Structure formats: C-alpha cells, structure tokens
Amino acid sequence: MYKLVTRFISSAALLLIAVGLLLSSGCSTLKPVTPAVSAGDKAYARAVAMYDKKQYQAAVIGLEPLLYTYRATALEDDVLYLLAQSYYYSGDYLLSAEMYSRLLQQLPSSAYARASQFMLAKSYEQLSPPANLDQQPTRKAIENFALYIDRYPMKDSSKIASDLETWRELLKINPENPTYKEHYATAIGQFSRIDSLRYSEKSIALLREKLAKNIIVVARQYVQLGKYRAAGIFFDQLVSRYGDSSYAKEAMEGKIDVLMKRQKWFEAEYALNHYLQLFPEKKSVMQGVRDKIPVNSKN
C-alpha cells in the first residue's frame, strides 16, 4: 500500500500515514489508507473499498485470492496486512494471528512489521479463554506483547507529550506551516506508540492474573479431591511464577493447609513463618493455625 501511495503523495504526508497507524490504546489500530491503484488492481481496490466500509467479510473474500496474485510483489505486505486486519475485525482471531505471523516471518522489514507484532499479540489476547481452560493462547499473547515492548521501546514519554503539545499550539498559530505539520505528525506517531506500549504492559499484567487464576483453580480441584500433594505442587507453582498476582496469598495459605492435612508439621511451620514474614498483619488471624502445629508435631 505504501509503495503505491508514495507515487502520489509527498514524503511528509507518507510519514503522517505511517506514524499514525497505532492509535490510542490500540483498540482501533491501524486502518490502512486507501491507495491509488491502476486498472489492473481493481480486485485489490474493491477489497480496500469493502474494508473502508467495514464490510470485513467481503474484504476477506476479495483479498484471499490475492495472496497468490501479489506474492513476491510490491503489494505483498499490503495484501497480507489488510487481510489480517479484515480477519481480526471479523472476529476470526486465529486466522488474523496466522496472517500477522506470516507477514512478520516473510517480510520482517515491512512498514507493517511493528503494527503486525502488536496486532498479533492482540489476536492471541482475543483468543485467551476462561481461566478454567487451557491457557496456551494467553501465554502466546503475553509472549508477543513482551516481544513488542522489547523490539519497539520508547523513551522519555514526558518529552514526547511536551513536543506534541508544542507543535499543536504552533499549528494553531500557523496551520499551513509545513515544518510544523511534519513535526506534529511525528509527535502524534510517537505518542500513539507510547499508548500501545502502555496497553501492552497493562494486558500482560491482566493476562498473568488469568494464568495465576488457572493454577489456583486446578489446585482447589485437587484439594476437593483429597489429592493434597498435587495441590501443594500447584500452590508452589503459583507462588514461584506469579508471586506478584492477587492469588499469591491464597496459594500460600493453601500450601500451609495441605501440609497440615498431610501432617507435614515441620514444613507447615516453615511455610507459615514465611507467610507471616510477608503478611505480618495476618499474625492474629493465623494464630489458630500456629497453635495446631506444635501440638500435633509431638504426636
């Protein structure tokens, strides 16, 4: 898409399109701009028109055959990206993930690479199931959000915000100044990237909570089945991997409980002491538990 656009618009305008791809919070990101096309590209033009009208299923139908038509051409990444976007907004997140991934693998230097990495993570985020089910998509979402943060970092967000405000105010004074326009476009792009990074960080935290919940659900099930050793393994796993989650305290309490049920008094006392070091405010609440350990350990 960019390759066709550059024939008709200035480099400054192209920069505005490129840097504006990642929109606030990433929730409506990356709508491609309709390119100028030749008569031979009518099928592609129709697909773009369907996408612009938010007729995503129709866009998919038009774009799928073009994967082969435009293979190894200047429009290959445009077709891949637009098809991925169409799948995403149609709710076909598994297919969108496949297309974003294919673009990143086949065309890593594409202008769409950064946007595709972010949207790949969002596709897996959408595929993330309830906490009681297998969490492979959740782990893939975390992995790809983390990869996005690592590959496309941004520094000094306060300066970027300040620059954005500066150029906005200057454009109010002189709206037609080309230098102001160019710098303002750059600042918008940088600020939107900060927003997508914040979205990624927030999503990682929420998805980690889900993984922690998945483990606690399994541990509770083992407790209900009376399989206390297995439950203890999962409680340990949760604390080890997701000690910063809201379920960590419950996991530690569960570990103490199952050790006592197994009459592992020494281990239970050690686990209780460690728990109270982290949560000293629970000392009075856990006093009844502490009282049981010395009595039973002498039997």
ABEGO torsion letter per residue (X at the ends): XAAAAAAABBAAAAAAAAAAABBBGGAABGBBBBBBBBAAAAAAAAAAAAAAAGBAAAAAAAAAAAAAAABGBAAAAAAAAAAAAAAAAAGBAAAAAAAAAAAAAABAABAAAAAAAAAAAAAAAAABBBAABBAAAAAAAAAAAAAAAAABBBBGAAAAAAAAAAAAAAAAABAABAAAAAAAAAAAAAAAAAAAAAAAAAAAAAAAAAAAAAAAAAAAAAAAAGBAAAAAAAAAAAAAAAAABAAAAAAAAAAAAAAAAAGBAAAAAAAAAAAAAABAAAAAAAAAAAAAAAAAAAX
